[in-house]
Every structure is written in C-alpha cells, then in structure tokens.
C-alpha cells in the first residue's frame, strides 16, 4: 500500500484544517489508520487512530486533541481524514498518516506501523 498525505497549511490559532490520507495499492478498510505528528526536535507522537472496517474498535485520540480533532474514513474514496478544529500553536508539526494491521491495543506505537505517507506541514500561528 502507498499513502499520500495532504491538506496541511498555515492557519491562525482557532482555525481549522482537514488532512487527507489517500491509499493506493490496497484498500484502506483493511488497516487501522493512524495520524502522528512530529515537531522540530521532538519525537513522532500519536495523535489519532481509526480501526479497520468491521473490527468495532472505533477511534482513539491523544488527550491533547480530544474534542478538537476528529478522525474518519471514506472507504469508497480509499481515504482517511483528520479534521482539526480549534487549532493551537502547539499543534504545529509535520503530520504523518500510517497504516497497520497490528492489534488495536498497540495502535499508538509508532514502530507498529508498516507504511507511512510523506508528511504534511501544519503551522498554527498565534
């Protein structure tokens, strides 16, 4: 599977962006899809994940984005999304999407992901 991430940009604090992660080669419904982010000088960190279709595990978020971010998928478009609202300067980072078929319990672990998109920059100014 190949992943293409897009939708990043530069917004003011309080603004919104929607990131897209489009898969090719395999259907995204077969995977858990995760969004991670990496700020300069920091390690890549988990943001959100959505379970593969039919697994019933739903979604998971890091505490800092709960209530502001929403992850979803459109299987017909083979695309997963990260809707980001009420953005804060601390959300500034390169955002990556990844896919995994590992157990849902490990979905927050970066090393469990087998494929990554190229990353898209999100910059939030105060």
Secondary structure as UniProt FT lines:
FT   STRAND          2..6
FT   STRAND          9..12
FT   TURN            13..14
FT   STRAND          17..24
FT   HELIX           28..30
FT   STRAND          32..38
FT   TURN            40..41
FT   STRAND          45..50
FT   TURN            53..54
FT   STRAND          59..61
FT   HELIX           63..65
FT   TURN            66..68
FT   STRAND          69..74
FT   HELIX           75..77
FT   STRAND          79..84
FT   HELIX           89..91
FT   STRAND          93..100
FT   HELIX           104..106
FT   TURN            107..108
FT   HELIX           110..112
FT   STRAND          115..116
FT   STRAND          120..125
//
